[in-house]
Amino acid sequence: MTFANYRQQHPQLPLSEQLKGFAQVDWELAVSHPFTQALGDDRLDDATYARYLVQDYAFIETLVNLVARTIANAPTMPPKTVLAGFLAALTSDENTYFLRSFEALGLGEADYLNPQLHPVSQAIIDTMQASEHRYEEAIICLCVAEWSYLSWSQAQAEKPRGSRFYLQEWIDIHVLPEFEQFVAWLRGQVDSFTGQDETRLEQLAELFKRMCVLEHQFFSASLDPTSVTEQEVPRVCK
């Protein structure tokens, strides 16, 4: 099914919901993944979480660059202001969380600076870098990443709290009211793209879906690096 066909079947939905529905299978795999379930249940072993965190930290710089470029490409001052606030959080509180967690997990700089990247991690970096030059693509990448994290974190936040701060805080920072508001803003930005022509919307839909695939593949690779082969990872068209 093309995205145009899906839109025709669900004309009442805002564009962000249409995109999520178009990618529903991969979206659900991302937001209901066994990795996040184990994290919320406090069943995730430290070695697995350390592997996840090291790979996740590897593309924080790429995410920061993406947001910075999106600020420059934003059409007006209001979106620049919102994105600047998110950039400040990424480079302060969230970065501090990573460093505190690495220390608690017994990891040194040699472990988390310039690690060998899993093919999924490299594909996420490539997708972000390819998307940073156009505002719409950048917003789609941010929307999938942050909306999916809000979604799985909201489900896990309802469970009894665990004792390891690095697991609990990773959930907590993704259910803060400020983060919920940012995700709502991102969805609103996506909804504003609804006037784009059909060819452009198909491109954005494919990007949305590819990001969903990469999200659930990243969780799978964190549980077992051999579970996702390089051939299975969706690549950016050069």
N, C-alpha and C positions, 0 to 999 in steps of 0.2 A: 504493500500500500504506500502511495506517495503521501507526503505531508498535506498536499492540497486536498486529496481525498479525505484524509482524516479531518481536516478543517471543515469540509463540507458536511461531514457527519456530526460535527460538534460545533456548530456556528455560535452557540450561546456562550462558550467558554472564552475567557481571556487568553491571549496568546501564550502566556507562560503555562497555563493549564493544558492547552492544546499540545505544547511541546512535551510536557511531562507525560501526557497520555500517549503521544506518538512513540515515546521511548519507554513505555510503561514496564515492559519486561525487564529491561536493564536497570531502570530506576528502582524497581522493587528489589532486585538483586543487590543493589548498592545500599539501600536504606534498611534492609532486613538481613544483612549479611551475618553469617556465623561469627565473624570476627567481632562485630559490634555487639552481638548478643553476649559473647563471652566476656567482652570488656565490661558491659553493664552488669553481668552476673559476678564480677570479680573472679572469673575463672581463667583469665588470660595469663599465661605464665610470663615471667619477666623477660625471658630470652626472646619470645615472640614479640612482645611489645617493644623491646629495645630495637629489634630488627625493623619494625614498622616505623618507629620514631626517627631512626637514623635516615631511612629512605624519605620520610615525609619532610624532614629538615633539609634534605638535599635540594628540594625545589622551593624552599621558602624565598630564596633570593630571586628566583624566577617569578614567583608570585608578586613579590615587592616591585620588581621591574614592570610587571604587567599592570599593576595598579597605578604606578607612577606614570606610565605611558598613557593609561586610560584617562588619568586626570588631565594630561596635556591635550588629549583628543576630545574630551567632553565638550559638548556644544555650548554650554552656558556655565555661569558661576555656581548655581545651586548644586549640580551633580559633582562639580569639582570639589566643593566643600564637603559633601558626604563622603566621597572617596578619599579625601585627605584625612578624614577622621579614621577611616578604616586602615589606611596606611600607617597612621600613628600607632594604632593598636598592634598591628603586625610587627612593627619594629621596636616595640617596647614590651608590653605585658606578655604577648604570645612568645616572643623571642626569649624572654626571661623564663617562662614556663619550660621551654625546651632545655635550657641550660641547667635549671634546677633538677629536671627529670633525668637528664643524662648523668648528673652527679649522683643522684639517688640510685640509679641503675648500674653504677660503677663504670661508666663509660668516660673515656678521656677524649681530648681533641683528635687524637689519632684515629679514634673510632668513628667520629661523626663529621669530621671535616674531610671533604673529597672522598667519600666512600665509593666503592664500585656500585654503579647503578643497575638495578634490575631493569629489564626491557620495558616494563610498565612505567617505572619512574621516568625513564628517558622519554617515553612516548608522551607522558603528561607535560614534561618540560618542553618538548618539541611543539606540542599543541598550543601551549600558552605562548611560546615565543612567536609562533605563526599567527596568533590571534591578536597580538598586542598592537598591531598597526591600524586596526579599524575598531572604532568604538563599539559597534554592535557585536562583533565576535568576542571582544574582550568581556563585555557584559554577560554574554552567554556563558563563557567559561567560568566567570565568577559566580553566576547564578547557580549553575549546576553544583559547583564545589561547595558553596556556602549553604544553599537550600538543602542539599542532601545531608550535609552534616547537621544542620538544624533538625531535620526530620528524624534521623536515627538517634540523635542525642535526646530529643524530647521523649522518645520511647524508653531509652535507657535511664533517663533521669527519674522515672517513676519507680524504679527498683530500689531496694534497700541500699544504703551507701556502703561502699567498700572501705577498706582500711588504707589502701595505697593511694597516696595523694595524686600521683601522676596519672592514675586511671580516672579517679573521681573528678579531678580538675579539668581533664580533657573533655569530659561530659559537661561539666558546669559552665565552662567558658563559652560553650556553644548553645546554651539555653538562656543566657543573659538577655534581659529585655532589649538592651542596646543591639545585641546581635540579631534578635528577632526583627527589630525595626530595620536593620540594614538589609536583611534578606527580603523583607516586604518591599523595601525600596528597590532592590535589584529586580524583583518580579515586576514592579511597576515600570521600570525602565524597559524590560523585555516586552511588556504589554504595549508600550509606546511604539514598538517596531511593527505593529500590525499593518500599517499602511504600506510596507515594502512590497515590491512586486513578487509574484509567485516564485520566480527563479531564485530571488534573494532569500525568501522564506525557506525554500527547500534547502539552501546552503546552511542557513542557521539551524534548521531542524537536524540536519546531519551532524553538525557540530555538537548540538545538545546531546544527541544520542551517543556520539563517540565519547564525549566526556562521561556519560553515565556508564558506558562499558569500562572505561579506564578506572572509574571509581571502584566498581566492584572487583575488577581484576587486581587492583592495588591491594585491597583487603585480602583477596585470595593468595596473592604472592607473599603477603605478610605472614599468613598462617603457614604456607609452604611455598618457598620460592620456586620449586619445580612444578607447581601445579598450573602455571601459566607459561606456555612456551612463547618464544619470540615471534613465531609464525601466527600466533593467536592474537597478538596485540595490534589493534588498529593503528595505522600509521597516517601521518599527515601527508597529503598529496603534494609532492614537490613540483 
